[in-house]
Amino acid sequence: MRAAVLEAYGEPLAVEERTAPEPDPDAAVVAVEACGICRSDWHAWQGHGDWADDDVPLGQVLGHEPAGRVVATGPRVSTLSVGDRVVVPFNLGDGTCDYCRNGHGNVCTDGHALGFEPAVPGAFAERVGVPNADYNLVSLPDGVGFDAAAALGCRYVTAFHALAHRADISAGDRVAVHGCGGLGLAAVQIADALGASVIAVDIREGPLSMAADVGASQVVDASAVDDVPGAVDDLTDGGAEVSVDALGIAETCRNSVRCLRPRGTHVQVGLTTDAERGEVALPTDWITRWDISVLGSRGMPPSRYGELLRLVADGTLDPGALVTRRVGLDSVSERLAAMTDYETAGVELVTTFE
């Protein structure tokens, strides 16, 4: 099979022939129909993460946002059949630990991150193997296509988990979203669908326009104001109830915390770059003074995909609306390079693998 392999950080991926995976007893193999190209892939491609012992090794097949059809299953797989249409979470749990059994498989301590470690080669490939398939693979409802399922990726499910489960937003909440890439746009659309009033913040006209199209009631051009938290405060008459840093640089993280009203909640979903190396200084005394909550969110437990997919199936949510480009496997390197200077918009997918 053809696969895109990380051979050198920051250099074009090598598209080469690899041996197609065979399923272990508890695993399945999925023929990939679509796979998102995510900023987390960009971080891996750049060699980021050594500060958290999380850098991706050379030789890795990247890609962690796939959807496709089951083409093989191991003898101990009982809930899946060849031909089933599925989406593959990137955070793969073992299905047996306390976290998995209690509905928190996204933080399974014995789990794997698809496409980021040798044990689970990624989905920039014609086929991908999925361990503990009965626990990890999620069947797609009728009417949810592969492109929309791949657009869920890690970005959309992370945003949904962050807002619906971690921050538990309510109708009428004012939600600020800092950074309107694929993750931020997902947060905008989801917060709007859940009944919040959304303020989108970015420095680029295109993403702000797209944010308005998918649910933001107000936008802040951070390149045109001196005080982003002050601008959000003015628009919300005292600050947001919930604010999301969907980018991960120090400025957006601090702006997200500072734009909250008393007892507000900051949710961190963007990963840092080598400028921050995993750490950002925050206004700790201010957080204490105003009873601010700070939450992290990563992916979503496979056991909770059902509620999200029902909202997609009935049209409440439309991840497909965020898709702006479809490319072949040979173009992945070009699209990763475009992320370096924020030259991409929305969600881009690989849909051609041969």
Secondary structure, DSSP 8 states (H G I E B T S, - for coil): -EEEE--STTS--EEEE-------TT-EEEEEEEEEE-HHHHHHHHT--GGGT----TT-B----EEEEEEEE-TT--S--TT-EEE--SEE--S-SHHHHTT-GGG-TT-EETTTBTTB--SSBSEEEESSHHHH-EE--TT--HHHHHHIIIIIHHHHIIIIIIS---TT-EEEEE--SHHHHHHHHHHHHTT-EEEEEES-HHHHHHHHHHT-SEEEETTS-S-HHHHHHHHHTS-EEEEEE-S-SHHHHHHHHHTEEEEEEEEE-S---TTTTT-----HHHHHHTT-EEEE--S--GGGHHHHHHHHHTTS--GGGGEEEEEEGGGHHHHHHHHTTT---SEEEEEE--
